[in-house]
Amino acid sequence: MDFVIRLSEQLGTQLKSLRKQRGLSQEELGARLSVSQGRIAQIEAQPGSVSLDQILRLLQALEAQMLVRPLPLTSNAAAPETPAAEGASAQEAPPAPEPAAASTGSLLFRPAPKGSW
């Protein structure tokens, strides 16, 4: 299952959820990474203050992976409609693209397939 992350608070919630799904305590996860239980608690509480390298190491220990997926770009500019000249055939304007939730992209976490690490 994919988890879309748009805010650092969401990241902390998902990291904690992944840890619990794996049946690990903060202390056990810390032992896998050679860090203290307190450090794992800090990462889960304030993931925005953690380096990307540390997040990637944590995800690897949780047998999860990070994906970055761009969202489709949207255009708010609609083509102006022009009346067809007499005797000329009217041309239809292409349909406007559907709006996306955001134009910046998504960050997703999902459990890693077995043997991918």
NORHU-V92184 format. One line per field, one symbol per residue. ss: DSSP state (~ for helix, > for strand, _ for the rest). burial: # if it has 24 or more other C-alpha atoms within 12 Angstrom, else .. Layout:
ss=???
burial=???
//
This chain:
ss=__>>>__~~~~~~~~~~~~~~____~~~~~~~~___~~~~~~~~~_~~~__~~~~~~~~~~__>>>>>>____________________________________>>>>>>______
burial=..###.....#########......#..##........###.##..#.......#.##########.........................................####......
//
